[in-house]
Amino acid sequence: MDLKSSKASPVLTDPVPIDKSRLGIRGVLPYAQSGPSFSTSVLAIPRRKPGKLDDVRSNGWLDAMKSSSPPRKKIMKDVNVEVVLDDGDAAYDSWMSKYPSALKSFGKIMNSAKNRRIVIFLDYDGTLSPIVDDPDRAFMSADMRSAVKSVATYFPTAIISGRSRDKVYELVGLTELYYAGSHGMDIMLPDRDTEPTNHSGCIKSTDLLDKEVNLFQPASEFLPMIDEVFRTLVENTKDIKGAKVENHKFCTSVHYRNVDEKSWPIIAQRVHDILNSYPRLRLTHGRKVLEVRPVIDWDKGKAVEFLLESLGLSNSPDVLSIYIGDDRTDEDAFKALRSESRGYGIIVSAVPKETNAFFSLRDPSEVKKFLEALVRMKEQGDL
Ligand SMILES: O=P(O)(O)OC[C@H]1O[C@H](O[C@H]2O[C@H](CO)[C@@H](O)[C@H](O)[C@H]2O)[C@H](O)[C@@H](O)[C@@H]1O
């Protein structure tokens, strides 16, 4: 990607208009696009009568919610389609023939890495840390931290997470990595590592240690809108037991992992109704989480391209990128690497999933083994 072209904003300026009057929702906040603009704390969405939940049923949200993070013995073709199989293990084995284990294929991966510079991209939740009920307690193990630290000693290594950049840095705690938060919409690069010619679109800042950094934040204009919608979501889900809303700075998420399944239609409908007041925001589905993000042409794949370009590692046949992730949002990065054979996506999953990755790993413990194997290869001088 030519970073000079990043002067052209990735913000899409032509959102699809929607008929908010249909839902009777008044836009009473500065960034909600209907009605007068005045400042207040949150948008109170009129409650629907029980049984009036047609929107989320007809638009597939509920199906997507039910199929996110499916139990074993289910195959997920897409979040909207779920097929129950009699024998989960047979299904997994057959899926593995299409997406072989990156551990078993390690030799093959290393062969294509010969005489090339390896760059590592890592997702956080479900990749470096196991999925747990409380997002605030998704800690990575000390062994995993040590594996990631060793990898970063030898290879440029970046974390690309849906969480806010500050939060993921707090969880990982390693200064030797590059960090991209908010699904790649908040990238921080040390000034010393950034190609001098590739600064367009970045703003200068300093990090927590007062070092000069470049920040790339293509959704910065959405900051107040996301803050507003976050507060509105908190207000409008506070009576739903187990619901949790997180503010990730340039996006916000509504967790329903701990919500009784009977209340999923309610939480979905509330989020849906709020989003109707924000045509410049859209929804994506994660693992038992509804993610609200700006309508901009930017994703984890674009973030990978941006990082490679900024570090002077783009468009080079001498570079092999490896991206390890478990979520639907990681698919954009897998696609970016597939195009022009830039490298390999590795999906972390214990169930068969439709994916753009090349290889698979079952869970974070296998991710750790893979990272440790990379380090061993380097230390033995085989890379
Ligand atoms: O891009 P990622 O780093 O994978 O972040 C994606 C989401 O991860 C977190 O939620 C997921 O992990 C939680 C902790 O294990 C789990 O409780 C939740 O159900 C999962 O969806 C994070 O809290 C989200 O905000 C991120 O968007």
The ligand as a Gaussian input file, in Angstrom:
#p B3LYP/6-31G(d) Opt

LIG

0 1
 O       -9.134000      -8.837000      18.394000
 P       -9.064000      -9.517000      19.727000
 O       -7.841000      -9.179000      20.501000
 O       -9.266000     -11.011000      19.611000
 O      -10.312000      -8.948000      20.549000
 C      -11.632000      -9.357000      20.205000
 C      -12.552000      -9.185000      21.392000
 O      -11.898000      -9.832000      22.497000
 C      -12.490000      -9.711000      23.784000
 O      -13.670000     -10.479000      23.833000
 C      -13.480000     -11.870000      23.652000
 O      -12.645000     -12.376000      24.726000
 C      -13.250000     -12.244000      26.046000
 C      -12.210000     -12.724000      27.055000
 O      -11.806000     -14.040000      26.807000
 C      -14.546000     -13.038000      26.099000
 O      -15.153000     -12.912000      27.387000
 C      -15.499000     -12.511000      25.016000
 O      -16.674000     -13.293000      24.982000
 C      -14.828000     -12.567000      23.628000
 O      -15.649000     -11.948000      22.661000
 C      -12.763000      -8.263000      24.105000
 O      -13.388000      -8.157000      25.362000
 C      -13.612000      -7.652000      23.011000
 O      -13.928000      -6.334000      23.311000
 C      -12.790000      -7.721000      21.731000
 O      -13.482000      -7.079000      20.679000

